[in-house]
């Protein structure tokens, strides 16, 4: 609990107008599969906007990196002392953001449902809490990238605020309040309504979060 | 500030509009959102309630289910470490509240507003495009949505009463008394040894009660609320949460 509270430096409230509200259900296996298959050929085949390729590939690199760190973690059930030296060599390449990591062979098990051995490896991997946390973060990034891709694919919507976060407010513990707005909002005729909506979200969002923290404290405080 | 209670029928209708939605993943039900279903009448009622500054009292079933949903999404790794159960299947993610609106009885419910509140301080709001084009309705729905979310979240913290801790202490010392009686009647030792053992037992229990036994019991009950005995069914959740509030009172 203390660790969690130490990590919170700001409350961040963002508001977006969307075409449709879609539930973002986190299913680890599906997220693993979606990120595992990210590659240049896959992105090209899927018609993803080329400006986003490097950001999608970073997700794949981060997954590979998280797995390698688990292989080196003595507390993990995936720890393999025979692979330590090899993995350490790969780790230096995987830590770099350039494309050189794409040349090394993947250690991640392939998520193919009809291969029992491979699937049991994936299931074992998905029992690791550390990896689940990484997958959750990668999933959030992927959802944002997918949304951005939809905007870029549709030339008419590039200067539109739909499907992008148009306003974000960060209430920092050091007292600073940082507001960020999408450039497109300046061109909106109804920007006053949008700003009011965000202001309302900010005011209530902060109170809502505070109530959630009170609940956490009521459960965990020792 | 004195808050007026809601008329029974309003409170019932509002409670009925709160749905905790789940789907089965790997044969386990996973709650993925809390949804509110508003129609023009309910929206008008909420505005009246807000105008008189009344408070919504969640039904005990809703409260237990909502607390359970929140508990499932808290980062409780520290408690699991106490028990050595690292491989729980719960995820800490954002609590999601979605408002659906039925414009007319013959029209389907459409998700128009969504708030995702992450325990780590990230809050995201999504508004459906159609709603944002109707400014008046947008204001009414967003105010009702935020009011209801806040009403729910302010009622989540577990409540304790002064006598809870006394009751837990009494139960604990009854347990110690039983242990001492067993030592006294079952162990074939001289009186002196029996007295020494009983005194040691009482001392040990007193020293370990708050720093060791209570945290372990809390971790155990929390584990059973998430994945064990108290994880299914509103009544079991209510029992688990009640035991947890008794233990919390001993902090």
Interface residues (C-beta under 8 A of the other chain):
Chain A: X1 X3 X4 X7 X8 X10 X11 X12 X13 X14 X15 X16 X17 X18 X19 X20 X21 X23 X24 X25 X26 X27 X127 X128 X129 X132 X136 X162 X165 X190 X193 X194 X196 X197 X198 X200 X201 X204 X205 X206 X207 X208 X209 X211 X212 X213 X214 X215 X216 X217 X218 X219 X220 X221 X222
Chain B: X23 X25 X30 X32 X33 X67 X70 X71 X74 X75 X76 X77 X78 X79 X86 X87 X88 X91 X93 X95 X96 X98 X111 X112 X113 X114 X115 X116 X117 X119 X120 X121 X122 X123 X124 X125 X126 X127 X128 X129 X132 X135 X138 X139 X142 X143 X146 X149 X150 X153 X154 X156 X157 X158 X214 X215 X218 X222 X244 X248 X251
